[in-house]
Amino acid sequence: MRMSKLLLPLVLLIGAIHAPTFAQAVPDVKLPPSPPGQAAAQVGGTWSKGQDGGPQYTGGKWITVDYSRPLLRGRPNIFGSGAEYGKTVSGGGPVWRAGANATTRLTTQVPLVIAGKNVAPGVYSVLVELREGAWTLILSSQPVQDKFDPNDKVKLSGSTNYDPKFDVLRAPMTVTSNAQQTIEQFTISFIAVSERALTLRMEWDQTVATAAITLGT
């Protein structure tokens, strides 16, 4: 009995030494405060059988939006209300960069039609005029700064220096509230993509804003 009592701790010690270690080092996560994101859709192509026998999509053209994705980080009602609506995210002005950091940019390889207005293939800055319950999508051809220069009062950086004379398009967006779901990170996406149409969607907190797009000719 005495021998058994002496052996038990020894057995437990040996088992602990030889037991596999499952603890994993936590990796360092290095991201900017508003990480980069991209929305993308490919349209106008066709599906066929590839050389390997699987499906292959060919002839498609890209529509992309490159932007930065700010997070709520516990901030309630990010867009505010009343006279203060939109001032938190747009620095006190009505025109928002639709994201964070550098100016949000839309690239389209195909002609688009938004709110009955034609948009030629090219690269455009994306901004939003924020009014409570009534957002306006803006596509602009204003020259953009590569890096913010406070002395540059002409080129666009975010929404700084925004000049409406460069507007290519102003289109009303459909704005709704999703009280059942809070989106932590600002998200731009394309939804309801079909052969000749798609919808641009922006969502953050409990606000969702969309703009219908069709392909031009």
N, C-alpha and C positions, 0 to 999 in steps of 0.2 A: 504494500500500500504506500509505504514511504517512497519506494523507488518510482512508482507511478506518478506521484506528486512532483518528483524532481524532473522526470522526463517530459511532462506535459509542457512546461514553459519552453524547454529546449526545442520540442517539436514545433511549437507555435513560432519561435524565432526563426528556425530554418525555413518554415513555410513562408514567412514574411519576406525573407531575403530572396527567395526564388520565385515569389509571386510576380506575375507580369505587371508592369507599371502602365496604367491607362491614362495618367494625367498628361495633358497636352499643353504646351506653352501657348499662351494667347498671343496671336500675331498683332503687330502694330498696324493700325489702320491709318493710312495717310490719305486724307481726302480734303479738298478745299471746303470751306463752310457751305458753299453751294455747288455741289458736284456737277460736272457736265452731263448733258443728256442729248439724245437725238430721237426724233420721231421720223419714221421713214415708211414710204409706201412705194410699191413698184406697180405701174399700170401700163395697159396697152399691149402687153405681151401675149403669147400663146403657149399652151402646154402641149408637149409632144413627147414621144418616146425617145429617151436618150440612147447613146451608144451602149450603155450598160444595161439597157432594158427598162430602167426606171424613168419616172416622169422628169421632164426637163422644161424649165420656163425660159423662153427666149424672146428677144425683141422688146423687153420691158423698159420703160423709162422711169427715172427716179423723181420723187418729190420728197424732200427732206426738210426738217427744221432742226437747227443746232442751237442749243440754249443752255443756260445754267439753271439748276433746280434748287431753289431755296427751301428750307424746312421750317415748319412751325416752331419746333422746339418749345412747346408749351404755351405759345402765344394764342390766346383765344380771339376768335372773331378777327382774323387777320386783315380783312378789308374794311372793318369798321362800319359806321352807319351815319346817316344824316350828313351834316356839313363836313364831317371828318372822313367820309367814305373815300377809300383809296389812297389816302395821304400817307399811310404807313408804308405801303409797298412802292409808291411812286415818288417818294421824297417830297411830298407836299404839292406836287403838280398833278394835273389830270391825266397826263400821258405816261404810261408804264412801259418798261422795256420787255414785258412778258417773260419775266425770269429774273436773273441777277447777273452781276458782273458785266461781261461784254454784251453788246447788242445782239439780240436774238435774230437769227438769219434763216430765211427760207430760200431754198434752191429748188427750182423746177426745171426739168428737161422738156416739159410739154406745156403748151398754152393752157391756161386755166380761165374759168369763168366763175366769179364770185359776186353774188348780188347783182347779176346781170352785167358786170363789168369785166372786160377782157384783161388778162394779165399775160404778157408775153413770156416765153422761157427766159430764165435769168436768175439773178440773185437779188433778194430784197430784204430789207430790215423789217422785222415784225414788231409792231408796237400795239398797245391797246389803250384807247381813251376810256377811262373808268368813270362811269356814272352809275349810281346805285340802281341795279336792275336793268341797266342799259349800257352794255359794252359796245364799243366800236373797234373793229379790227382795222389796223392801218398797215399797209405795205408801202414802204418808202424806198426811193432810190438815192437818198441823201448819202454822200460820201461818209465812210466810217473810219474812225481812228483805229490804228493797229494797237495802240496802247494809250490809255487815258493821259491827255495833256491838258491841264487846267488852263493853259494859255491859249489853247485852240478853241476859238469861239464859232467855228464854222462846221467842222466835221462832227458827226454823231458819235456819241459814246454812251452806251445804254440808252437812256432817253435824254441825256444832257445835250443841249444845242438843237433839240428837235425843231425842225422848220417845216411847217405844213406845205410850203411851196413845192417840196419834193414828193408829196403824196402821190403814189400811183393808184392807190385804192383806199377807200374808206367804206366799210361794210358793217351793218348792224349784226351783232351776235345774239344768239338766243341764250339768255341767262336763266338758270334754274338753281334751286337750292336742294341739296341732298341731306336732309336732317338725319338720315339713318347711317351716314358714313362720313367720317372725317379723313381727308387725304392729308397725310403728314408732309409729303414732298410735292411741290408744284410739278405738275405733269402735263406735257403736251403729247398728244397722240393723234393718229388717224384711225377713224372707226368707219364702219359701214362702207368698206371699200368694195366697189364693183368695177365693171369694165370701163364705165364712163363717168363714175361719180365717187365721191368720198366726203367725209366730214372731218374738219379740223376740230379737235376737242382740247380745251384747257380746263384743268380742275385743280383746286387747292382749297384746303379747309373743307367747307361744305358748299362751295360755289362751283358750278359747272357752266362753262360757256362754250358754245359751238358755232361753227360757220360752215354752211353747205358749199361744196365745191364740185363743179363739173369740169370735164375736160373740153377744151376748146378745139377749134379746127385750124 
